Amino acid sequence: MNITGISGGAFYIRALANAVFLSDSVFGYKAGAYIGTSSGAIISFVASVLGVKKMWDAAQIINPMEAISGSPFDSDGNVTAWAKARALFGGFPIKQSVPPILKKIVTKGDFEAWKKRTGAAKCFITTANLDKGERCIIDLSEWGYDEALTWIEASCA
């Protein structure tokens, strides 16, 4: 089975989508599974459930500023006080808006149909369990729609 791994990079979500689209449509590398982290989790989810072409179309309309609450760096490239405080005290760097953005793209019906479809590409996302200091690899087909969106949001955080 071919596996496509997709990293994060919120402001480069279109570039990530382009790389997956080119790999699939131009070079013929058909993934049987996608595994993504952060923005790559979003791309992996949409590519698995809706297919690569629809994922690429969706990525062209996603505005990263809808989800990101602020850059951890100032205009000079220095870490902001906000980012330092987050590092010390915890907290999410996103506006908690990844699920509403994804719900506009992938419906619950789409998700349920994907889970039942024979031969559909698998979707795994990675996140971290900060309490245990462990990496988590989540098979989204084992979860319900809302839980899958929560896992993707955790990966984006």
N, C-alpha and C positions, 0 to 999 in steps of 0.2 A: 504494500500500500504506500502510495506517495503521501508525504506529509509536508504541508507548508507551514512554517513557523513565521509569525509576524510579531515584530517588536512593537514597543510603544513609540510615541512621538506625536502628541495631540495636534500640534500645529502642522504636522506633516501627514495628516490622515489621508489626504488626497494622494500624496506620493506613495504611501503604503498601499492604497487601493490600486494605484497605477501599476505597481510592481506585481501585485497578485494578478491583476487583469492581463498584463503582458505575459507573465509566466504561463497562465492558463490558455489565453486566446491566441497569442502569437507563437509562443514556443511549445505549446501543446503539453505542458506539464499539468496533468489533471490530478488534483489533490483528492485523496480519499479521506483526508482528515486535515483540519486546520487547528493550530494551537497558537493562541495569542495572549499577549500581555498588554494591559492598558489600552491604548488606541487599537493595538493589534487584536485585542479581545473583541472590540466592536466590529472590526473588519472580519474576523474569523466567524463571528456569530452570523452576520448578514450574508457572507459568502456561503456558509453551510446551509442556512435555512432557505435563502432566496436564489442562490446561484451567483456566480462571479459577475455576470453582466449587470444584474440588478444591484449587486453590492457596489460596483463601480459607479453606477448612476446615482445611488444614494450618497456615496462619499462626496460627490460633486456639490451636494446641497448642504452637507453638514458644516455648520459654523463652529469651529473649536471654541470660540469665545462664549458660546452658549453653555458650555460645560466647565470651562476652566475659570476658577475664581480669581486668578491673578498669577502672574509669573513670579517664581521664587527669586528672580534676578532683577536688579534695577537696570536702567539704561546704560550704565557703565560696566555691567556684567558682574556686579557684586551681589552677594546674597542679601536679600532684604531682611529687615527686622521681623517682618511677618513670617517669613520662612524659617528663621531661627527659632521663633517662638513655637511654631508648629513642630519643629524637630524636637524641641525640649518637652512640650506638653501634649503633643499629639493633635489629631484633628484631620479632617479631610480637606484636600486641596481643591475639591470639586464643589460645585454648587448643588450637589445632589440632584442633578438634572439629567443624568445619563438615561435612566429608564424612560422619562417622557420623550426624549429625543428618539430612542430606539422604538418606542411604541408607535411613532409616526411612520416608521420604516417597516418593522416586522410586527405583524398582528399576532394575537394569541392563536388564531386559526392557522396562520402560516407556521407557527412554531409547532403546534400539535400535528399538523400534516407532515412536517419534516420528521418528527419523531417516529411516525408510522411508515414513512417512505422507505422501501427496500433499496439499499444501495446508496442512500444519501450520504454525503460527506459528513464525517463526525466533527464535532466541535469541542475542543478542550480550551479552557482558559487557565491562566496561572495568576495566582495572587499569593499573599503571604498571611500566615497566622502570626501576628506580631506578639501575641501573648506567649506562644510557644517557640517563636523564632524559626518557624518551619515554612517551607515552600509548599503550596497547595496546587495540585493540578486537578481541575474540576471538569468532569464529563457532563456537559450541559444536558445531554439526553436523559440523564438520571434525575433531572429536576423539573419542576413545573415552570411555567412561563415567568411568573413574578419572581420566583427564586433565581431563575437563570439571569434575569435582568439585575437582580441584587448582586449576584456573583460578578457580573461584568462591571458593575459600578465599583465593587470592592477592588477589582483588578485595576480600574482606572484611578483609584485613590492611591 
